[in-house]
Amino acid sequence: MFTKRLIVGGLTALLIGALSACGGGSDDSTRSASGVGQGSSSTPQKSRPTPDTVTGLRDSVRHLARQTAKGTRPHTVTKCTPATKKVQHKSSSGSGSKKKTRTWYTTEQYRKCSKVRSGTETYTRVVRAERWCVSLDDVGGNTAKDDVWYQVTRAAYDEARTADEHARVEFTPTGSGC
């Protein structure tokens, strides 16, 4: 039971990470790493900083690759067997006190199927999803906030990676810590 929860949790985290990396929406709260809004007009717009946007001096970047592990789980197959069932049929004629009902039975054949366990199978499970991280100094202009790690999208990571050391960067983090 615990492994099923672990698998579902891992897949959920992977899906959330994939959607956030793809920029899953088109509203004003969705911003690219460069700070340009995703507006519907054809002319580029200056983005307004949102409360979620952080600024600071680039300290370092880190890429954590996805980690996987092999696991085993029960393998189930569908097994069907022929079966029969008795079916009742009725026919009536006449009306009132002269109404007669005739009942007869037939035997119909069908396939009774069920899932049964048949050994085990191996699969690849995700232990840690892929993450891109950026460390900032002087977060929000506060010189006391140094070496703060943020999880970011791939685009924001690429932008921070190519920026000079201690260059001012601005992005919307997808998570804290790394």
C-alpha positions as a printed NumPy array, in Angstrom:
array([[  0.   ,   0.   ,   0.   ],
       [  2.869,   2.362,   0.877],
       [  4.558,   1.793,  -2.498],
       [  1.371,   2.74 ,  -4.34 ],
       [  1.205,   6.012,  -2.39 ],
       [  4.877,   6.628,  -3.107],
       [  4.374,   6.018,  -6.82 ],
       [  1.3  ,   8.26 ,  -6.975],
       [  3.14 ,  10.982,  -5.037],
       [  6.144,  10.739,  -7.345],
       [  4.019,  10.89 , -10.473],
       [  2.092,  13.853,  -9.082],
       [  5.323,  15.716,  -8.335],
       [  6.625,  14.903, -11.817],
       [  3.424,  16.153, -13.433],
       [  3.444,  19.387, -11.418],
       [  7.078,  19.963, -12.307],
       [  6.433,  19.309, -15.989],
       [  3.436,  21.636, -16.07 ],
       [  5.253,  24.427, -14.264],
       [  8.251,  24.044, -16.591],
       [  5.966,  24.315, -19.605],
       [  4.209,  27.416, -18.27 ],
       [  0.832,  25.723, -17.815],
       [ -1.354,  28.843, -18.083],
       [ -1.844,  32.014, -20.072],
       [ -3.08 ,  34.445, -17.41 ],
       [ -1.145,  37.438, -16.108],
       [  0.211,  35.508, -13.119],
       [  2.226,  33.316, -15.492],
       [  5.507,  34.998, -16.323],
       [  8.495,  33.86 , -18.29 ],
       [ 11.969,  33.923, -16.803],
       [ 12.852,  37.126, -18.629],
       [  9.962,  38.961, -16.97 ],
       [  7.884,  39.536, -20.113],
       [  4.152,  38.955, -19.608],
       [  2.216,  36.365, -21.552],
       [ -0.38 ,  38.873, -22.742],
       [ -2.702,  38.294, -25.655],
       [ -1.637,  41.338, -27.711],
       [  0.977,  41.046, -30.435],
       [  3.21 ,  43.775, -28.982],
       [  5.559,  42.86 , -26.145],
       [  4.527,  44.268, -22.773],
       [  6.644,  45.202, -19.768],
       [  5.837,  42.926, -16.872],
       [  4.711,  44.256, -13.55 ],
       [  6.523,  42.605, -10.654],
       [  4.224,  40.264,  -8.793],
       [  4.524,  39.529,  -5.08 ],
       [  5.917,  36.118,  -6.069],
       [  8.801,  37.606,  -8.064],
       [ 12.178,  37.656,  -6.32 ],
       [ 15.203,  39.754,  -7.182],
       [ 18.775,  39.493,  -6.052],
       [ 22.369,  39.028,  -7.071],
       [ 23.237,  35.75 ,  -8.769],
       [ 25.382,  33.608,  -6.5  ],
       [ 25.396,  30.099,  -7.996],
       [ 23.232,  27.639,  -9.92 ],
       [ 22.628,  23.926,  -9.469],
       [ 20.997,  21.279, -11.638],
       [ 19.747,  18.147,  -9.881],
       [ 19.179,  15.345, -12.361],
       [ 16.224,  13.013, -12.074],
       [ 16.962,   9.908, -10.014],
       [ 15.223,   6.633, -10.727],
       [ 15.271,   3.189,  -9.199],
       [ 14.073,  -0.207, -10.283],
       [ 11.114,  -1.615,  -8.421],
       [  8.932,  -4.711,  -8.57 ],
       [  5.195,  -5.   ,  -8.308],
       [  2.641,  -7.803,  -8.735],
       [  1.789,  -8.546, -12.342],
       [ -1.9  ,  -9.131, -13.018],
       [ -3.498, -10.687, -16.07 ],
       [ -7.13 , -10.981, -17.08 ],
       [ -8.259, -14.587, -17.083],
       [-11.601, -15.551, -18.598],
       [-13.533, -18.788, -18.274],
       [-16.736, -19.851, -20.025],
       [-19.823, -19.85 , -17.812],
       [-23.588, -20.27 , -18.126],
       [-26.53 , -18.61 , -16.477],
       [-30.236, -19.364, -16.342],
       [-32.422, -16.612, -17.848],
       [-36.172, -16.298, -17.219],
       [-38.516, -15.218, -20.042],
       [-42.207, -14.296, -19.771],
       [-44.936, -13.873, -22.3  ],
       [-48.538, -12.881, -21.563],
       [-51.684, -12.9  , -23.632],
       [-55.262, -11.861, -23.038],
       [-56.521,  -9.322, -20.519],
       [-58.418,  -9.188, -17.254],
       [-59.422, -12.551, -15.771],
       [-58.508, -14.332, -19.012],
       [-54.914, -13.127, -18.95 ],
       [-52.424, -15.97 , -19.209],
       [-48.699, -15.698, -18.484],
       [-46.272, -18.207, -19.855],
       [-42.834, -18.539, -18.271],
       [-39.839, -20.437, -19.673],
       [-36.14 , -20.581, -18.971],
       [-33.095, -20.734, -21.215],
       [-29.435, -21.207, -20.53 ],
       [-27.11 , -18.539, -21.943],
       [-23.373, -18.747, -22.202],
       [-21.025, -15.883, -21.35 ],
       [-17.39 , -15.297, -20.369],
       [-16.612, -14.683, -16.713],
       [-13.407, -12.598, -16.462],
       [-11.318, -11.603, -13.462],
       [ -7.84 , -10.244, -12.809],
       [ -5.456, -12.713, -11.241],
       [ -1.898, -12.308, -10.016],
       [  0.726, -13.914, -12.17 ],
       [  4.244, -13.302, -10.86 ],
       [  5.907,  -9.898, -10.63 ],
       [  7.051,  -7.236, -13.057],
       [  9.83 ,  -4.657, -12.845],
       [  9.318,  -0.973, -13.49 ],
       [ 11.261,   2.266, -13.162],
       [ 10.112,   4.589, -10.401],
       [ 11.159,   8.207,  -9.919],
       [ 12.96 ,   8.759,  -6.625],
       [ 13.688,  12.467,  -7.202],
       [ 12.261,  14.675,  -9.936],
       [ 14.584,  16.851, -12.018],
       [ 15.13 ,  20.288, -10.481],
       [ 16.819,  23.512, -11.496],
       [ 17.996,  25.77 ,  -8.662],
       [ 19.426,  29.284,  -8.33 ],
       [ 21.092,  30.793,  -5.256],
       [ 20.766,  34.549,  -4.681],
       [ 22.539,  37.094,  -2.498],
       [ 20.904,  40.338,  -1.288],
       [ 17.392,  38.946,  -1.852],
       [ 14.904,  41.806,  -2.295],
       [ 17.655,  44.348,  -1.588],
       [ 18.232,  42.988,   1.931],
       [ 21.994,  42.566,   2.292],
       [ 21.519,  40.167,   5.225],
       [ 19.675,  37.602,   3.063],
       [ 22.501,  35.721,   1.326],
       [ 22.772,  32.206,  -0.112],
       [ 19.003,  31.701,  -0.484],
       [ 18.16 ,  28.803,  -2.81 ],
       [ 15.095,  28.796,  -5.088],
       [ 13.734,  26.159,  -7.441],
       [ 13.051,  27.703, -10.84 ],
       [ 11.919,  26.753, -14.326],
       [ 14.411,  25.563, -16.907],
       [ 14.223,  28.902, -18.746],
       [ 14.987,  30.902, -15.572],
       [ 17.854,  28.511, -14.778],
       [ 19.359,  28.968, -18.255],
       [ 19.074,  32.74 , -17.942],
       [ 20.727,  32.76 , -14.499],
       [ 23.425,  30.319, -15.632],
       [ 24.492,  32.591, -18.487],
       [ 24.375,  35.743, -16.315],
       [ 27.601,  37.1  , -14.803],
       [ 28.547,  36.403, -11.189],
       [ 26.711,  38.847,  -8.867],
       [ 24.545,  40.138, -11.743],
       [ 21.048,  41.286, -10.772],
       [ 18.449,  38.65 , -11.728],
       [ 14.688,  38.531, -11.343],
       [ 12.436,  35.494, -11.631],
       [  9.372,  33.794, -10.196],
       [ 10.438,  30.704,  -8.222],
       [  8.531,  27.432,  -8.417],
       [  9.647,  26.399,  -4.945],
       [ 12.009,  27.233,  -2.112],
       [ 15.134,  25.395,  -1.063],
       [ 17.101,  22.988,  -3.157]])
